[in-house]
Structure formats: structure tokens, C-alpha cells
Amino acid sequence: MKIRQATRHELEIEFRMLDQPWFDAVCERLRDLPHHPFSRLLIAEEDGKPRALLGLRLHWGGDARLVRATICVLGVDPRHNRRGIGLRLVRFAEGIARINGCRQVDVAPELEGWGDGRCWPGLGYDGPDTGLHKVLGSRVQRTCA
């Protein structure tokens, strides 16, 4: 499994010939994301074929820094469902958010029921009354001294 950032061109042109309904539906929702640098399009591939897509929206704070990210779109090929692909893609998105200085990742309201709604708490997301979110801890490396 390879996870990487994709471009709109790849999604619109190169992968369109796949003729997979799940992929077309996810690409349609990704069109609503703003263009770079405000969003990231992530793709999980296996054998050169897309297995999952994630759209991540980055939000600026008042101090002209990125402060939070929102997972706006998430879709997995139904033939490869329940194999942890979505989980790995979410973790990858969290890493991108962290690297860019975001302190929190939110889940778009329409995705709160994704995976029967049971996957988000297992990934550390909470706050179903106020919107699912996860506060990102810092990843400070410890050295032997």
C-alpha cells in the first residue's frame, strides 16, 4: 500500500478512465475543496490503482499560521473495505496536519457516520455533540543523553 499526495490533474484525467462508481463519487465531492495551499488530496494505491481517497482542508488562524485541518472527504473502494486502508489514510492526513502546524483535526459532519460511526472514537476523535475532532499532540523526538 502506497499513500501519497495527488493532484487534481491526476484525479480528473489519469484515473477517470478507471470507470469505478465509488471513485467518481469521491472525485465529485473533492471538487468542492479549495485549491492548494488550502487543501491536500491524498490517495492510497495498491498495484498502481486507487483504493481510497481523502480530502483534507487546512484552516488559517488569526496569527497567519495553520491551526486546524478538516477531513472533508473520505472514500474507500468497497471491494477493499475493512482492511484498514481508511485508517492509514486518516493517520497520514493527521501527519500532514501536524507537519503544517495544525493543532487539531476535525471531521466534516457528513463523515461522522463513516464506517458506521465506530471508527472515529478508535482513532482518538471525540466530541460528537460539538463535532468530531482530535487534538494533535506534538511529536517531539527524545534523544539518548
C-alpha positions in Angstrom: 0.0 0.0 0.0 1.4 3.4 -1.0 -0.1 6.6 0.3 0.8 9.9 -1.4 -0.5 13.3 -2.2 -2.3 13.5 -5.5 -3.0 16.4 -7.8 -6.4 17.4 -9.2 -5.0 16.6 -12.7 -4.3 13.0 -11.8 -7.8 12.6 -10.3 -9.6 14.3 -13.2 -7.6 13.0 -16.1 -5.4 9.9 -15.4 -7.7 8.0 -13.1 -11.0 8.9 -14.7 -10.7 6.0 -17.2 -11.0 3.5 -14.3 -14.8 3.6 -14.5 -15.4 2.9 -10.9 -18.5 4.4 -9.4 -17.1 4.9 -5.9 -14.1 6.7 -7.3 -16.2 9.0 -9.4 -18.5 9.8 -6.5 -15.5 10.7 -4.3 -13.9 12.9 -7.0 -17.1 14.8 -7.4 -17.0 15.7 -3.7 -13.3 16.6 -3.9 -14.2 19.3 -6.4 -15.6 21.4 -3.6 -12.3 21.6 -1.8 -10.3 24.8 -2.4 -7.1 24.6 -4.3 -3.6 24.3 -2.8 -2.3 25.6 -0.4 -5.6 25.3 1.5 -6.2 21.6 0.8 -4.5 18.3 0.2 -5.7 15.4 -1.9 -4.4 12.1 -0.6 -4.6 8.8 -2.4 -3.9 5.2 -1.2 -2.8 3.0 -4.0 -2.2 -0.7 -4.4 -0.8 -2.2 -7.6 -1.0 1.3 -9.1 -4.8 1.5 -8.6 -6.6 3.8 -6.2 -8.1 2.1 -3.2 -9.0 5.2 -1.1 -9.1 9.0 -1.4 -9.1 11.6 1.3 -9.6 15.4 1.0 -8.0 17.5 3.8 -8.8 21.2 4.2 -6.3 23.4 6.0 -7.5 26.4 8.0 -5.5 29.6 8.9 -5.7 31.2 12.3 -5.6 34.9 13.2 -1.8 34.7 13.6 -1.3 33.8 9.9 -0.5 30.2 10.8 -2.3 27.0 10.0 -4.2 26.0 13.2 -6.5 23.2 12.2 -7.4 20.8 9.4 -10.7 19.2 8.4 -11.2 15.8 6.8 -13.9 16.8 4.3 -14.0 13.8 2.0 -13.1 10.1 2.6 -13.9 7.2 0.4 -12.7 3.6 0.1 -13.1 1.2 -2.7 -16.0 -1.1 -1.5 -14.1 -4.2 -2.7 -11.3 -3.3 -0.3 -13.3 -2.1 2.6 -12.5 -3.2 6.2 -8.8 -3.7 5.5 -7.6 -0.6 7.4 -6.9 1.5 4.3 -9.1 4.3 5.5 -7.4 4.2 8.9 -4.0 4.5 7.4 -5.1 7.4 5.2 -6.6 9.3 8.2 -3.3 8.8 10.1 -1.3 10.0 7.1 -3.6 13.1 6.9 -3.0 13.7 10.6 0.7 13.7 10.0 0.4 16.3 7.2 -1.7 18.5 9.5 0.9 18.1 12.3 3.8 18.9 10.0 2.0 22.0 8.8 1.5 23.2 12.4 -2.2 22.3 12.9 -3.2 21.6 16.5 -6.5 20.0 15.7 -8.1 17.8 13.1 -11.9 18.0 12.6 -14.2 15.6 10.8 -16.8 17.1 8.5 -20.4 16.5 9.8 -21.3 14.3 6.7 -18.4 11.9 7.6 -19.3 11.4 11.3 -21.2 8.3 10.4 -18.4 6.9 8.2 -17.6 3.3 9.0 -20.8 3.0 11.0 -19.5 5.9 13.2 -17.5 3.3 15.2 -14.1 4.0 13.7 -13.7 7.6 14.8 -13.5 7.0 18.6 -11.0 4.2 18.0 -8.8 6.8 16.1 -9.0 9.2 19.1 -11.7 11.5 17.8 -14.3 12.7 20.3 -16.9 15.4 20.9 -19.9 14.0 19.0 -22.1 16.8 20.4 -19.8 19.6 19.2 -18.4 17.9 16.1 -15.8 15.1 16.0 -12.3 16.4 16.4 -8.9 15.3 17.6 -6.3 17.4 19.3 -2.9 16.6 17.9 -0.1 16.1 20.4 3.4 17.2 19.5 5.8 14.7 18.1 9.0 15.5 19.9 11.8 13.0 19.4 13.7 12.1 22.5 17.4 11.5 22.3 19.6 9.4 24.4 21.8 11.6 26.5 
